[in-house]
Amino acid sequence: MTTLPQPPVAERRQHAFTVHDTTIQDPYAWLKDPKYPEVTDPDILGYLEAENAYFEAVMKPLAPLTDRLYEEMKGRIKEDDASVPQKDGDWLYWTAFETGGQYRKWWRKPVAGGEDQLILDEPALAEGKEYFRLGALSVSNNGQLLAYAIDDNGSERFTVRVKNLATGEHLPEVIPGMLSEIVWAADDSGFLYGLANEQWRTDNARFHRLGTPIEDDVEIFREADPGYRVGVSETSSRQWIILATGDHVTSEVYLLPADNPLATPLLVAPRQPGREYDVDEHDGTLFIHTNDTHTNWRLVTAPVSAPSEWTERIAPSDHFYMTGVETYRDFFVVEGREDGLDQIEIHSYDPAVPPKRIAFPEASYAAGLGDNPEYEQTVLRLGYESMVTPGTVYDYDVATGAMTVLKVQEIPSGYDAGKYATERLKITARDGTMVPVSIVYPKDFPKDGSRPLYLYAYGAYGYAIPPGFSTGRLSLLDRGFAYAIAHIRGGDDLGQQWYLDGKLEKRTNTFNDFVDVARALIADKWTSAGKLAIAGRSAGGELMGAVVNQAPELWGAVVADVPFVDVLNTMLDDSLPLTPGEWPEWGNPIEDKAAFDLIRSYSPYDNVTAQDYPPLFISGGLNDPRVTYWEPAKWAAKLRATKTDANVLVLKTNMGAGHGGKSGRFDSLREAAEEHAFVLWQLDVEG
């Protein structure tokens, strides 16, 4: 490439504060606009725009490679793709893209036969908008009305509209600032929803009666704890509306009769710190999935008339991690993981009948229930994929056990699974813990350290990264890469204890696991230091920030999308949207000096030092309410001023998007192509 232009240099401005007798110097604190979520400060906007201009200048010579990657990725997407229709009441529902379309259309037709009916046209709603995202969508029980919510700037404050599906006309009500699901009352007179408060926290559940002013909406529930979030949903039978409140470690559930949503909510069991539970219902009995006695959860039941009197139905297991329970008229389904692999079990309501576990063909895969909207289901819709098997939709006949393939993800440009191999490795971390790694690679891949490897992980909030399929990944595999997912502690890949072993005072296990996985992959000749590209987003971006501080010499390229890197400052600011609800995850450094010291010891921004860093691709979103724009901006500024190498660092801030980046399917694909182009360039891989 030609000589790079000079990167922008952010001004250092004196700013210091003292907490727990420790003074923190933060010369880039000015990048946080005091008017946030409005960002109007011309100095801040000027710096972000200068970084974007530098990003464009650096990436311009890579435009032919980016275009080539984009066309490859686009060629693997069936442009006029459609979902498999699913019956719900008198209608079959599905979604479909049109060729060239960025967004999907929502369709239905009568089960008894008749014309296709377009019920929601996302392309029309998105027209002329830089960003568009559909949130909640709910058809009324009688099939006549559609309530839906849209976000057109990435701030995740949605606006609700209601459409008459018979006439196509919208009802007059418009509800701004919503952040929840939408649940209809049994008689379709109105629906429940929740509003985001000024701190972007849903602390309420409200009932809107159609035809009345939104100012008259009835608040059904309000949560006083600023760290809790309120959600609305319904039981599988649709007899009950669920009001759930909680944070990352504690939950509390109330029930409302769907035919009387203004009734006094029925408390299932009062909140107990550290106890989580969720609820479904069958024939007057509550099925309660809880971690009250074991980190792998158990199933208890209780009569609706005495909801806190729990009787154990399925005892907890040291080996099977129960992740969810859904009830249907004639059976219930338990989902979970065993040795990190998804399992689906069908249970009879008769405890004497043994459960049936659905068998899957590969040694490493991802599987789960699909869309099964009817309580009377006799056939279950399932989804299945692996690192070499494209997404597959099945119908599973509960009575016979027969599996019918309904759809296999189509790859128009062609795909031969026989060209690739996948394995599940076990790697020993520095404390002796065995960390699983899912890896896929070309079958002719030589394990001699000569090839590049792309390593991805997340490792937070008990969120497991499944070993699934990716068409974009093929652009790396076909250029000789191996691609690995490190199932590090902090996720719940191996159960809830795996999650607990990567949070709070054990948080550094997450970072150490990742570095130890990388070192082992190098030792086993999967790749070499400097040929290893790594990536993570959000809390996975925090991971990227920690591991570039800890072991910068290992990485040949780093992609950190919307990275949560200013951990200490964010956890000290209880006015930010997420902070109070995040203290159970990271600790509360305001009140707890030990938490302050721990977070300060690993917070990526606070631990940038004068050393060589690898090439870095950093992204952020101006409207992102989850990881605020100034976190990646401050980190990039501090890295530029501190690091001792000449490696390239780019910061791209989406000025009209939020946490997920650009919203259209092709726009987001182009962002992926940019990141892959950066990695290929830095690893000197032929494009």
matplotlib code that plots the C-alpha trace (Angstrom):
import matplotlib.pyplot as plt

x = [0.0, 1.0, 2.2, -0.5, -1.8, -1.1, -3.8, -5.7, -4.4, -7.0, -6.3, -5.4, -7.3, -6.7, -9.3, -8.9, -11.1, -10.6, -12.4, -11.4, -8.4, -7.1, -6.8, -7.5, -6.2, -8.5, -7.3, -9.8, -12.9, -13.9, -15.0, -18.1, -20.7, -22.4, -25.6, -25.6, -27.7, -27.5, -24.0, -23.6, -20.2, -18.3, -14.9, -16.2, -17.9, -14.8, -12.6, -15.0, -15.2, -11.5, -11.1, -13.7, -11.8, -8.6, -10.4, -11.6, -8.1, -6.5, -9.1, -9.3, -6.5, -8.2, -11.4, -10.9, -10.4, -13.3, -15.5, -14.3, -15.1, -18.5, -19.4, -18.3, -20.3, -23.4, -23.1, -23.6, -26.9, -30.1, -31.4, -35.1, -34.9, -38.0, -38.7, -40.7, -44.4, -45.8, -49.4, -50.8, -54.5, -56.3, -53.2, -49.9, -47.2, -43.7, -41.2, -39.4, -36.8, -36.9, -33.9, -31.8, -33.9, -32.1, -35.1, -37.8, -41.5, -44.0, -46.7, -49.6, -52.3, -55.4, -54.8, -58.1, -56.7, -56.7, -54.4, -51.1, -51.4, -48.6, -48.9, -45.8, -43.4, -40.1, -38.5, -41.2, -40.9, -37.1, -37.1, -35.0, -33.7, -30.0, -30.9, -34.0, -34.8, -38.0, -38.5, -41.6, -44.3, -47.5, -50.7, -53.9, -55.6, -58.4, -55.9, -57.2, -54.7, -50.9, -48.9, -45.3, -42.4, -39.6, -36.3, -34.9, -31.7, -30.1, -31.0, -33.2, -36.1, -38.9, -42.2, -45.3, -47.9, -51.1, -52.3, -55.7, -54.8, -58.2, -58.0, -54.2, -54.8, -53.0, -54.9, -54.3, -52.2, -48.5, -46.5, -42.9, -40.1, -41.1, -38.6, -40.3, -42.4, -46.0, -48.7, -52.3, -55.2, -57.3, -60.2, -57.8, -59.1, -55.5, -52.0, -49.2, -45.9, -43.1, -41.6, -37.9, -37.2, -34.7, -31.9, -33.0, -34.3, -37.7, -39.0, -42.7, -45.4, -48.4, -51.7, -52.9, -56.6, -57.2, -58.9, -57.8, -55.1, -51.7, -51.7, -54.5, -52.5, -52.7, -49.4, -49.8, -46.4, -43.5, -40.0, -38.3, -34.8, -32.8, -30.8, -33.9, -35.5, -39.2, -40.4, -43.8, -44.5, -47.2, -47.4, -47.6, -51.3, -51.9, -54.0, -51.6, -49.6, -46.1, -44.6, -40.9, -38.5, -34.9, -31.2, -28.4, -28.7, -32.2, -35.7, -39.3, -42.4, -46.0, -49.0, -52.0, -55.1, -55.0, -58.7, -58.4, -55.1, -56.1, -56.3, -53.9, -50.8, -50.3, -46.8, -45.3, -42.4, -40.8, -37.3, -34.4, -30.9, -29.1, -32.3, -33.5, -36.6, -39.0, -42.5, -44.8, -48.2, -50.2, -53.7, -53.6, -50.1, -47.0, -43.8, -41.0, -37.4, -35.0, -31.5, -32.5, -30.6, -28.1, -26.2, -27.4, -31.1, -34.1, -37.8, -40.4, -44.2, -46.8, -50.6, -51.6, -53.6, -50.5, -47.6, -44.9, -45.4, -42.9, -42.6, -39.6, -40.4, -36.9, -34.0, -30.8, -28.0, -24.2, -23.9, -27.1, -27.5, -31.2, -31.6, -35.3, -38.8, -41.8, -45.2, -47.6, -51.0, -49.8, -46.2, -43.5, -40.0, -36.8, -33.8, -30.3, -26.7, -24.6, -20.8, -21.5, -23.7, -27.4, -30.0, -33.8, -35.9, -39.6, -41.4, -44.8, -46.9, -47.0, -43.8, -43.7, -43.1, -39.3, -38.3, -37.2, -34.0, -33.7, -30.6, -28.4, -25.8, -22.6, -20.1, -20.3, -23.4, -26.0, -29.7, -32.9, -36.6, -37.8, -41.1, -43.8, -46.6, -49.6, -50.2, -51.7, -48.5, -48.0, -45.0, -42.2, -40.2, -36.5, -33.3, -29.9, -26.5, -22.8, -19.6, -19.8, -23.5, -25.7, -28.8, -31.4, -35.1, -36.8, -40.2, -40.1, -43.2, -43.5, -45.6, -43.3, -40.0, -39.8, -37.6, -38.6, -36.2, -38.2, -35.4, -31.6, -29.9, -29.2, -25.8, -26.3, -22.6, -22.2, -20.9, -19.2, -19.2, -16.7, -14.0, -13.9, -13.4, -14.5, -13.3, -13.9, -10.6, -10.0, -7.2, -5.7, -5.8, -3.1, -5.2, -5.7, -9.3, -10.1, -11.5, -13.4, -12.6, -14.7, -12.6, -13.2, -10.6, -10.0, -9.4, -5.9, -4.9, -1.3, -0.7, 2.8, 2.3, 2.3, -1.3, -3.4, -6.1, -9.0, -10.1, -13.4, -14.9, -17.3, -17.1, -19.7, -23.2, -23.6, -24.0, -22.6, -21.3, -22.7, -20.6, -22.8, -22.5, -21.4, -21.3, -19.0, -16.5, -16.0, -14.1, -11.4, -11.5, -11.1, -8.0, -6.4, -7.5, -8.7, -11.5, -11.9, -14.4, -13.0, -15.7, -14.1, -15.4, -17.9, -20.2, -22.4, -21.2, -20.5, -23.3, -24.0, -20.9, -18.8, -20.4, -19.9, -16.2, -15.7, -17.4, -16.9, -13.7, -13.1, -13.4, -9.7, -10.3, -12.0, -9.0, -6.5, -8.5, -8.4, -4.7, -4.0, -6.2, -4.2, -0.8, -2.0, -3.1, 0.3, 2.1, 0.0, 1.0, -2.5, -0.9, 2.0, 2.3, 1.6, -0.5, -3.4, -6.3, -8.7, -12.1, -14.9, -17.7, -19.3, -18.2, -16.1, -14.5, -13.6, -11.9, -10.0, -8.8, -7.6, -5.7, -3.9, -2.7, -1.7, -0.1, 0.2, 3.0, 0.6, -1.8, -1.4, -4.7, -7.4, -11.0, -12.8, -16.4, -18.3, -15.9, -16.7, -13.3, -13.8, -15.1, -14.1, -15.5, -18.7, -19.3, -18.6, -21.3, -24.7, -26.5, -25.6, -28.4, -26.9, -24.7, -26.9, -28.0, -24.4, -23.1, -24.0, -21.9, -18.8, -19.1, -20.0, -16.8, -18.7, -19.4, -16.9, -13.2, -12.3, -14.5, -12.9, -9.4, -10.2, -11.9, -9.1, -6.6, -8.1, -10.2, -8.6, -8.6, -7.0, -4.3, -3.0, 0.8, 3.8, 4.4, 4.0, 0.4, -0.9, -2.8, -6.3, -9.7, -12.1, -15.7, -18.4, -21.9, -22.8, -26.3, -25.3, -27.0, -25.2, -21.5, -21.5, -19.5, -16.9, -15.6, -14.0, -13.1, -11.3, -9.5, -8.3, -7.1, -5.2, -3.7, -2.5, -0.8, 0.8, 1.7, 5.3, 4.8, 4.0, 1.1, -2.1, -5.0, -8.4, -11.5, -14.8, -17.8, -21.2, -22.7, -26.3, -26.3, -26.2, -24.8, -25.4, -23.8, -25.6, -29.0, -29.6, -28.5, -26.2, -24.9, -23.9, -22.3, -20.1, -19.0, -18.0, -16.1, -14.2, -13.1, -12.0, -10.1, -8.2, -7.3, -6.1, -4.0, -2.4, -1.7, -0.3, -2.8, -3.4, -6.8]
y = [0.0, 3.6, 5.6, 6.1, 9.5, 11.0, 9.9, 12.4, 13.3, 13.9, 16.8, 15.9, 18.0, 17.9, 15.9, 14.0, 12.5, 10.7, 7.5, 5.4, 7.6, 6.9, 9.7, 8.8, 10.9, 10.9, 13.3, 12.1, 12.4, 15.4, 13.0, 12.2, 14.9, 16.2, 16.5, 12.7, 11.1, 14.2, 14.7, 18.3, 19.3, 20.5, 19.3, 15.8, 15.6, 17.0, 14.4, 11.5, 12.9, 13.2, 9.6, 8.5, 10.5, 8.7, 5.4, 6.1, 7.1, 4.0, 1.7, 3.3, 1.2, -1.9, -1.0, -3.6, -6.3, -5.1, -5.1, -8.6, -9.9, -8.2, -9.7, -13.2, -12.8, -11.5, -14.3, -16.8, -15.2, -16.2, -12.8, -13.8, -16.0, -16.8, -18.5, -21.7, -20.9, -21.7, -22.0, -19.8, -20.1, -19.6, -18.3, -19.4, -16.8, -16.3, -13.7, -13.1, -10.9, -9.7, -9.7, -6.6, -5.9, -4.9, -5.7, -8.5, -8.4, -10.1, -12.3, -14.5, -16.5, -18.3, -22.0, -22.8, -21.3, -17.8, -15.0, -14.1, -11.0, -8.5, -7.5, -5.5, -4.0, -3.3, -2.0, 0.7, 1.6, 1.9, 3.9, 7.1, 6.1, 5.6, 3.1, 0.9, -1.9, -3.7, -4.5, -6.2, -7.4, -9.0, -10.0, -9.8, -13.0, -12.5, -12.0, -8.6, -6.2, -5.9, -4.0, -3.4, -1.2, 0.4, 2.2, 4.5, 5.7, 2.9, 4.4, 1.4, 3.6, 2.2, 3.7, 1.5, 1.6, -0.5, -1.6, -2.8, -5.9, -5.9, -2.4, -1.8, 1.5, 2.5, 3.3, 6.8, 5.7, 6.3, 5.3, 6.6, 5.6, 1.9, -0.8, -4.2, -6.9, -6.3, -8.7, -8.5, -8.9, -12.0, -9.9, -7.7, -4.5, -3.4, -4.6, -4.5, -2.9, -1.0, 2.4, 3.2, 5.9, 8.7, 6.3, 3.8, 1.4, -0.3, 0.1, -0.3, -2.3, -0.5, -1.3, 0.6, 0.4, 0.9, 4.2, 6.0, 8.6, 7.2, 9.6, 7.4, 4.2, 2.3, 1.6, -2.1, -2.4, -0.2, -1.4, 0.7, -0.9, 1.0, -2.1, -4.2, -4.3, -5.2, -7.4, -8.6, -11.9, -14.6, -18.3, -20.9, -21.4, -17.6, -17.8, -15.7, -12.5, -12.6, -9.6, -10.3, -8.1, -8.7, -8.1, -10.5, -12.6, -12.2, -12.4, -12.0, -12.9, -11.8, -13.2, -11.4, -13.2, -12.5, -11.9, -9.3, -7.5, -4.8, -7.3, -7.2, -9.0, -12.4, -12.8, -16.2, -16.0, -12.9, -11.9, -13.5, -12.2, -14.7, -16.7, -16.6, -18.3, -18.2, -19.5, -21.3, -22.8, -25.9, -26.7, -24.6, -25.8, -23.5, -24.9, -23.0, -23.2, -22.1, -22.1, -21.9, -25.1, -25.7, -23.7, -26.1, -25.3, -27.6, -27.7, -27.3, -27.1, -25.2, -24.7, -21.3, -21.0, -21.3, -20.2, -20.1, -23.7, -25.5, -29.2, -30.6, -32.2, -32.6, -32.6, -30.6, -32.5, -32.0, -32.9, -31.5, -27.7, -26.9, -23.7, -23.5, -25.1, -24.7, -26.2, -27.5, -29.1, -32.7, -32.5, -30.1, -29.5, -29.1, -27.5, -27.6, -28.4, -31.4, -31.1, -27.8, -29.3, -28.4, -31.0, -31.0, -33.4, -34.1, -34.9, -36.4, -34.8, -38.4, -38.6, -42.3, -41.9, -41.4, -38.4, -38.6, -36.9, -35.8, -37.2, -35.0, -36.4, -34.4, -34.3, -30.5, -28.5, -25.9, -26.9, -25.5, -25.0, -22.7, -20.9, -23.0, -20.6, -23.0, -24.6, -27.6, -28.3, -32.0, -31.3, -29.1, -26.8, -27.1, -25.4, -27.1, -26.1, -26.8, -25.1, -27.1, -27.7, -24.8, -23.8, -26.5, -26.3, -29.5, -30.6, -33.2, -35.4, -35.8, -39.0, -40.9, -39.2, -38.6, -35.7, -34.0, -31.5, -28.4, -26.1, -26.1, -22.7, -22.2, -20.8, -19.7, -19.5, -23.0, -24.8, -28.2, -29.3, -32.0, -29.3, -28.5, -30.3, -29.3, -30.5, -29.7, -29.3, -29.2, -26.8, -26.5, -23.0, -21.8, -22.9, -26.4, -25.8, -27.5, -24.9, -26.2, -24.7, -25.3, -25.1, -25.4, -25.5, -26.5, -30.3, -29.7, -27.4, -28.2, -28.0, -26.7, -23.2, -21.6, -20.8, -17.9, -18.5, -16.3, -16.6, -15.3, -15.2, -13.3, -14.6, -12.6, -12.4, -16.2, -16.0, -19.0, -18.7, -21.7, -23.6, -22.5, -21.9, -18.7, -17.9, -14.9, -17.1, -19.0, -16.1, -16.7, -20.5, -20.4, -18.2, -20.8, -19.7, -21.9, -20.3, -21.0, -20.1, -20.2, -21.2, -19.3, -18.8, -15.9, -17.5, -20.4, -22.8, -25.5, -24.5, -21.6, -22.3, -21.7, -18.2, -17.6, -18.5, -15.6, -12.7, -10.4, -11.3, -14.2, -11.9, -12.3, -16.0, -14.9, -13.0, -15.7, -18.4, -16.6, -16.0, -19.6, -20.9, -18.8, -20.0, -23.6, -23.2, -21.8, -24.6, -27.2, -25.6, -24.5, -21.1, -18.9, -15.7, -12.8, -15.0, -15.0, -12.6, -12.1, -10.5, -9.7, -7.3, -5.4, -7.3, -9.4, -6.1, -5.6, -9.0, -7.7, -4.7, -6.9, -9.4, -6.8, -5.3, -8.7, -10.4, -8.0, -10.0, -12.8, -11.0, -10.2, -8.2, -7.3, -6.4, -4.8, -3.9, -1.5, -2.5, -2.1, -0.8, 2.1, -0.3, 1.6, 5.0, 3.4, 1.4, 4.6, 6.5, 5.4, 7.9, 5.8, 3.5, 0.2, 0.8, -0.1, -3.3, -4.1, -4.1, -7.7, -8.6, -6.5, -5.2, -1.8, 0.3, 3.2, 1.4, -1.4, -0.6, -4.2, -4.0, -0.7, -2.1, -5.2, -3.3, -0.8, -3.7, -5.0, -2.2, -2.0, 1.8, 2.2, -0.3, 1.0, 1.2, 2.3, -0.9, -2.2, -3.0, -5.1, -3.5, -2.6, -2.1, -0.4, 0.5, 2.3, 3.8, 7.4, 6.3, 3.2, 3.1, -0.1, 0.7, 4.5, 6.0, 7.6, 4.2, 3.2, 6.9, 7.4, 4.0, 4.8, 8.2, 6.9, 4.0, 6.5, 8.7, 5.8, 2.9, 2.5, 0.8, 2.0, -0.4, 0.9, 1.7, 2.8, 3.9, 3.9, 5.5, 4.9, 8.4, 7.1, 3.7, 2.0, -1.2, -3.5, -1.4, -0.7, -2.3, -3.5, -7.0, -5.8, -2.8, -5.0, -7.4, -4.6, -3.8, -7.4, -7.3, -4.2, -6.0, -9.1, -6.9, -5.3, -8.7, -10.0, -6.9, -7.1, -10.8, -10.4, -13.0, -13.0, -11.4]
z = [0.0, -0.4, 2.6, 5.2, 6.0, 9.5, 12.0, 14.0, 17.4, 20.1, 22.4, 26.0, 28.5, 32.3, 34.1, 37.4, 40.0, 43.3, 44.4, 47.4, 48.0, 44.5, 41.9, 38.3, 35.5, 32.4, 29.7, 27.2, 29.4, 27.3, 24.5, 26.5, 25.6, 28.8, 26.8, 25.9, 24.4, 22.3, 20.8, 19.6, 20.9, 17.8, 19.2, 19.8, 16.4, 14.8, 16.3, 15.4, 11.8, 11.6, 12.7, 10.1, 7.4, 8.4, 8.3, 4.8, 3.7, 5.1, 3.7, 0.3, -1.3, 0.1, -1.8, -4.6, -2.0, 0.1, -3.0, -3.9, -0.4, -0.4, -3.7, -2.5, 0.7, -1.2, -3.7, -0.8, 0.2, -1.5, -2.2, -2.5, 0.6, 2.6, 5.9, 6.1, 6.6, 10.1, 11.2, 13.9, 14.3, 10.9, 9.2, 7.8, 8.5, 6.9, 5.9, 2.6, 1.1, -2.5, -4.7, -3.9, -0.7, 2.5, 4.7, 4.8, 4.1, 6.4, 4.8, 5.6, 3.9, 5.2, 6.2, 4.3, 1.1, -0.4, -1.5, 0.1, 2.3, 2.9, 6.6, 7.1, 4.5, 6.1, 2.9, 2.6, 6.3, 5.9, 2.7, 3.0, 6.5, 7.2, 9.9, 10.4, 12.8, 13.5, 17.2, 18.7, 16.3, 17.5, 15.7, 17.7, 18.8, 16.3, 13.5, 12.6, 14.0, 13.9, 16.6, 15.8, 16.9, 14.9, 15.7, 13.0, 14.5, 16.5, 19.9, 20.7, 21.7, 19.6, 18.3, 18.3, 15.6, 15.1, 11.7, 10.7, 8.6, 6.8, 5.5, 5.6, 7.5, 10.6, 13.8, 15.1, 18.2, 18.1, 21.2, 21.3, 23.6, 23.9, 24.9, 25.4, 23.7, 22.9, 24.4, 23.5, 26.0, 25.2, 23.8, 21.7, 23.4, 23.9, 24.7, 27.3, 26.7, 28.6, 28.1, 28.4, 31.1, 30.7, 31.6, 28.8, 31.4, 31.2, 34.7, 34.0, 32.3, 30.9, 29.2, 26.2, 25.3, 21.6, 20.8, 23.9, 24.3, 25.3, 28.3, 29.7, 29.5, 32.8, 34.5, 35.7, 37.3, 38.3, 39.4, 42.1, 41.8, 39.2, 38.4, 37.4, 33.9, 33.4, 30.5, 29.3, 27.6, 27.7, 28.6, 25.9, 26.5, 26.2, 29.3, 31.3, 30.7, 32.3, 34.0, 34.8, 36.5, 37.4, 36.8, 35.8, 39.0, 40.5, 39.1, 40.2, 38.1, 38.3, 36.3, 34.9, 33.5, 29.7, 29.9, 32.7, 32.2, 34.7, 37.6, 40.5, 39.4, 41.0, 42.5, 41.8, 44.3, 45.9, 44.8, 46.6, 45.8, 43.5, 42.7, 39.1, 37.7, 34.7, 34.3, 31.9, 32.6, 31.7, 32.8, 36.0, 36.9, 36.8, 35.4, 37.0, 35.7, 38.5, 39.8, 43.4, 44.5, 41.7, 39.1, 36.4, 37.2, 37.9, 37.1, 39.8, 39.6, 41.6, 41.3, 40.1, 43.3, 45.4, 43.1, 45.7, 46.9, 44.7, 44.1, 42.3, 38.9, 37.4, 39.8, 38.9, 37.2, 37.5, 33.8, 32.1, 32.1, 31.8, 29.8, 29.3, 29.5, 27.2, 27.8, 25.1, 25.4, 25.3, 26.4, 27.5, 26.1, 28.1, 26.4, 27.7, 27.1, 28.0, 27.7, 25.9, 23.2, 22.7, 23.7, 23.3, 25.4, 25.0, 28.3, 29.0, 31.7, 33.2, 35.3, 34.8, 31.0, 30.3, 28.3, 24.6, 23.6, 20.0, 18.4, 16.2, 13.7, 14.3, 17.2, 17.4, 16.4, 17.5, 17.7, 19.3, 19.1, 16.3, 16.0, 17.6, 18.3, 18.9, 22.3, 20.5, 18.5, 17.7, 15.4, 16.6, 14.4, 15.1, 13.8, 13.4, 12.1, 12.6, 11.6, 8.3, 8.0, 6.7, 8.8, 8.5, 9.5, 10.6, 11.7, 14.4, 14.9, 18.6, 18.4, 15.9, 16.3, 12.6, 11.4, 8.2, 6.5, 5.5, 4.4, 4.1, 3.9, 0.2, -0.9, -4.6, -5.4, -4.2, -1.1, -0.7, 3.0, 2.0, 1.6, 5.3, 8.6, 12.1, 15.5, 19.1, 21.0, 24.7, 25.8, 29.3, 30.8, 33.2, 36.2, 34.9, 33.6, 30.3, 27.8, 24.8, 21.3, 18.2, 15.0, 11.3, 8.6, 5.0, 4.8, 3.2, 6.1, 7.1, 10.9, 10.6, 11.9, 8.4, 8.1, 9.5, 12.1, 13.1, 16.7, 18.1, 21.6, 23.8, 27.4, 29.3, 30.7, 30.5, 26.8, 24.9, 21.4, 19.4, 17.0, 14.1, 10.4, 8.7, 5.0, 5.6, 7.3, 4.1, 2.6, 5.2, 5.0, 1.2, 1.7, 3.9, 7.3, 10.2, 12.2, 15.9, 18.6, 22.2, 24.6, 27.5, 31.0, 31.4, 28.9, 30.0, 27.3, 30.0, 32.4, 34.7, 36.9, 33.7, 33.6, 37.3, 37.0, 34.5, 36.3, 39.3, 41.2, 38.6, 35.6, 34.6, 34.0, 30.8, 29.5, 30.6, 29.0, 25.6, 25.8, 26.9, 24.0, 21.6, 23.0, 22.8, 19.2, 18.3, 20.3, 18.4, 15.1, 14.1, 13.5, 14.6, 16.6, 14.3, 12.0, 14.5, 13.9, 16.8, 17.1, 19.6, 20.0, 22.9, 26.0, 23.6, 22.6, 26.3, 25.9, 22.9, 24.9, 27.8, 25.7, 23.6, 26.9, 28.3, 25.2, 22.3, 20.6, 19.8, 17.5, 13.9, 13.6, 16.1, 15.4, 18.3, 17.5, 19.8, 22.6, 26.2, 27.2, 29.6, 32.2, 35.3, 34.3, 33.1, 36.3, 38.3, 36.4, 37.7, 35.4, 32.4, 31.0, 31.9, 34.9, 37.9, 36.2, 35.4, 38.9, 39.6, 36.5, 37.1, 40.7, 42.1, 42.3, 43.8, 47.1, 47.0, 47.1, 46.2, 43.1, 42.2, 42.5, 40.5, 37.7, 37.6, 37.3, 34.0, 32.5, 29.0, 28.7, 32.1, 31.4, 28.0, 28.4, 26.4, 24.5, 21.0, 20.1, 17.1, 14.2, 15.4, 13.7, 16.2, 15.6, 17.5, 17.1, 17.9, 19.0, 20.8, 24.2, 25.3, 24.7, 24.4, 21.5, 23.7, 24.9, 21.6, 20.9, 24.2, 23.9, 20.3, 21.4, 24.3, 22.3, 19.6, 22.2, 24.2, 22.0, 20.8, 17.4, 13.9, 13.3, 11.9, 14.2, 12.7, 14.4, 12.5, 14.2, 12.6, 12.9, 12.3, 13.9, 17.3, 18.9, 15.9, 13.3, 10.0, 9.8, 6.2, 5.4, 2.6, 4.5, 7.4, 5.0, 3.6, 7.1, 7.5, 4.2, 5.4, 8.6, 6.6, 4.2, 7.1, 8.5, 5.1, 4.6, 8.1, 7.8, 4.3, 2.9, -0.8, -1.4]

ax = plt.figure().add_subplot(projection="3d")
ax.plot(x, y, z, "-o")
ax.set_aspect("equal")
plt.show()
